[in-house]
Amino acid sequence: MSKTELVSDEALEHRLKHHLERRELPDAFLYTGNHGTLNWLTLESSQRFPVAATLTSLLKEHARSIAQRIRNCRDVVSIGAGDARKELILLEELLHFSKPRCHIVDVSSRMVDEALKTLSGLGLEITGTVAFCEDLGRLAPDWNRPVLLCLLGNSFCNFDPAGLLPLVGNNLGPADLFLLDGSMLPENEREVARWRREVERIYNSPENVRFNTAPLVRRGMDPESCGFELKLVGVDSPWGQTYRTQKRIHVLKRAVVQCGTDAVTFAAGDVIEMGFTYKYRFAQLRQCLERHGFRVAESWPDRTGGNIIILAEHATTETEP
Ligand SMILES: C[S@@+](CC[C@H](N)C(=O)[O-])C[C@H]1O[C@@H](n2cnc3c(N)ncnc32)[C@H](O)[C@@H]1O
């Protein structure tokens, strides 16, 4: 097992400072450092925040069939792997067919440590890299092909597909595969209003509010100064109306946030924009993938259609006979 850091704690603090000066708090910073890692691991196992657990159950249910479909991959790369519980499920099944190498990539150094611990008993060659998803091009030359690239835990939906899919496409060859999952928008329009209320309730739970405001609170902002707001807004896209979370922190009174040796000052009334999650229907996600040169090779929805795992490949790839 080996670990490499393409991004250091100091560089992250510096980057955070620049974002906060622009009144942005990208979601990557929710997971960094000891606190960020522990906060995510606590939220992930909280019954009141079932998004992560639901996708893990879906993966468990279909792991054997997914493993059969990806058995020819010589390397498994997982971006934003967290503590790698999903990768463990997948690799245990893959071991019935092959002995792939595994590359864990995550922006949180402490999370990479957790992932390496999770996978340590598999007897596989495993590497951990602290890097942003955007660093994919620097990592790809080291992969044995065909490679399986994973973006799990609803992570695909946290990126703008117009930025992410060209990046993924440019780094995958014709025989490589792309595994992603997502928590979806209901197929039936009549269910959307109820679903919206439920999603907003879950994402506005005290646990999730604490998780989202923690990077500021940990660096000196009074929790009482953070007015957290999350709502689902409709977004027009080439594949019809999708939804996207709009997540903001309203600063309620003057506050100073310490980033390494630098400080960023906020005034009452400032609004800090955070990351987002898209909510697609399956057909929309399929069209989105197709527009960027991918095709859905196979998919595994749950019974309700509320969650799905998708295996995609380059649209130019010849299908297996
Ligand atoms: C929602 S968690 C999902 C973790 C895991 N895949 C799972 O399913 O439980 C997102 C993970 O992605 C990492 N992450 C967030 N933004 C990232 C980025 N831009 N580049 C690399 N990793 C990122 C976080 O540190 C965190 O471990």
The ligand as a Tripos MOL2 file, in Angstrom:
@<TRIPOS>MOLECULE
LIG
   27    29     1     0     0
SMALL
NO_CHARGES

@<TRIPOS>ATOM
      1 C1        -20.3960   12.1300   -0.3860 C.3       1 LIG1
      2 S1        -18.7960   11.5190    0.0090 S.3       1 LIG1
      3 C2        -18.9270    9.9310   -0.7850 C.3       1 LIG1
      4 C3        -17.9100    8.9760   -0.2730 C.3       1 LIG1
      5 C4        -18.0080    7.5830   -0.8440 C.3       1 LIG1
      6 N1        -17.8250    7.5590   -2.2880 N.3       1 LIG1
      7 C5        -19.2980    6.9030   -0.4690 C.2       1 LIG1
      8 O1        -20.0180    6.4960   -1.3630 O.co2     1 LIG1
      9 O2        -19.5800    6.7730    0.7230 O.co2     1 LIG1
     10 C6        -17.7660   12.4230   -1.1240 C.3       1 LIG1
     11 C7        -16.2810   12.0900   -1.0560 C.3       1 LIG1
     12 O3        -15.6470   12.7500   -2.1510 O.3       1 LIG1
     13 C8        -14.5410   13.5060   -1.7090 C.3       1 LIG1
     14 N2        -14.5050   14.6970   -2.5870 N.ar      1 LIG1
     15 C9        -15.3650   15.7320   -2.5990 C.ar      1 LIG1
     16 N3        -15.0670   16.5800   -3.6020 N.ar      1 LIG1
     17 C10       -13.9860   16.0700   -4.2260 C.ar      1 LIG1
     18 C11       -13.1920   16.4830   -5.3430 C.ar      1 LIG1
     19 N4        -13.4780   17.6070   -6.0280 N.pl3     1 LIG1
     20 N5        -12.1510   15.7100   -5.7120 N.ar      1 LIG1
     21 C12       -11.8550   14.5510   -5.0300 C.ar      1 LIG1
     22 N6        -12.5540   14.1160   -3.9640 N.ar      1 LIG1
     23 C13       -13.6150   14.8490   -3.5790 C.ar      1 LIG1
     24 C14       -14.7870   13.8090   -0.2560 C.3       1 LIG1
     25 O4        -13.6090   14.0070    0.4670 O.3       1 LIG1
     26 C15       -15.5700   12.5610    0.1930 C.3       1 LIG1
     27 O5        -14.7110   11.5610    0.6750 O.3       1 LIG1
@<TRIPOS>BOND
     1     1     2 1
     2     2     3 1
     3     2    10 1
     4     3     4 1
     5     4     5 1
     6     5     6 1
     7     5     7 1
     8     7     8 2
     9     7     9 1
    10    10    11 1
    11    11    12 1
    12    11    26 1
    13    12    13 1
    14    13    14 1
    15    13    24 1
    16    14    15 ar
    17    14    23 ar
    18    15    16 ar
    19    16    17 ar
    20    17    18 ar
    21    17    23 ar
    22    18    19 1
    23    18    20 ar
    24    20    21 ar
    25    21    22 ar
    26    22    23 ar
    27    24    25 1
    28    24    26 1
    29    26    27 1
@<TRIPOS>SUBSTRUCTURE
     1 LIG1         1 GROUP 0 **** ****
